[in-house]
């Protein structure tokens, strides 16, 4: 953890996906004061019509970025992260702002196990990176 998962309705090249994963990892590590080695990224291409946004008119294809994170960051920090992640997805994947939502699920540190970082995680503390 953290585990960032983006569901998209379009296919993307391996280079785009690798660039996106690198950028999202860098953004997360900087904004959330976390060790970049903790971060995993999933880019799930669900295919045409795989994710839809509903509104007043017809539904349109969209994307959703889920962030499973350790509990403890203030709302302002999470909002700043979400904005930067959206900007990266717009730039690299060509999504429009109205196509992407970001959602957070927060966990205590001991719900995450990292073999290369010593096992169960501690709860997040400011400045730990």
N, C-alpha and C positions, 0 to 999 in steps of 0.2 A: 504494500500500500504506500503511496497512493496508486490507484488504478483509474486511469482515464479511459473511457470507452466512448467512441463516437460512432453512432449508427448513421449511415448515409444511404441515399437512394441511387447514387451514381458510381460507376467504376472509376478508379484512379490508378495512375501508373505507380509502379514500385518506387520510383524516385520521388514522386509527390508524397506517398505515404511515409517514406523514410524521412523526408524533409519535415513533414508535419510532426512526426513522432519526435524528432530532434528538437524542433521549435517548442512544442508543447512541454517537453521535459525541461528545457531550459527556462521557459516562462514559469513553470510550476516551482522549480527549485529556487529561483530568484524571489518570486512573489510570496511563497509560502515558507521560506527559510528552511528548506529541506535538502537532504542529501540526494543528489540526482540519481544515485544508485538504488534508491527506494522506488523509483517511478517506473510503472509499466503502462504502456499505451496499447489500446486495441482500436483498430479501424475496421469496422464491420460494414462491408458493402452488401446491403440487403437487396440490391437490384431495383430496377425501375418500379416505383410504387411501393417501396418497402417502408418508407416513413412519410407520414402525411401531417400537415398542419391544417387544422380546421379554423374556420372563420365565418364571416358573414356570407361570402360567396362560396364558390366551389373549393373543396380542399386542394392544397397544392403540396408538391413534394418538399420535404424538409429534412432536417437532421437534428439529432439530439446528442449532446455531450454530457455523459454522466461522470461525476467525479467522486469516487470513494476515497475519503480522506480521514486522517486522524482528527479527532475532536480537539477544539481548543482555540481555533483562530477566530478573531472577531468578524462580524458580518462585513465590515468595510474591507477587510483584507480579502475575504472570499469574493466580494463584488469586484474588487480591483483585478483579481485573478481571472474571474469570468470574462471581464471586458477584454483583457489581453488575449485569452484563449480564443474568443470569438474573432478578434481582429486577425489572428494567425490563420484561422479556418477560412475566413473571407479571402485573405490574400493567397493562401496556398491552394485551397480547393475551389475557389470561385463562388462560394456560397454568398447569398444575400443575408443581410442582418435579420430580415423577417423569417428566414429559413432555419435559424439555429437557436435553440434554448440550451442553457447549462443548468444542470441540477446537481446538488451535493447530497451525499449520504455520509454522515460522520460516524466514526467508530472510535472506541477507546483503543489505545495503542496495543494492548494485549490481545486484540482480535486480529493482529497481523503478525505473520511469522516470516522472517527474512533469514534464510540459512547463511548467506554471505555477510550478514550484518549482526550475527550473534544470536539469532532466534527471535523470540517475541520482542516486539517494539515497546518502547516506553511511550508514555503520553507525550504529545508535542509540547515543547517549551520554546518561547521566543528566543531567537538567535542560535538555535541548535545547529544550523548548517555550518 
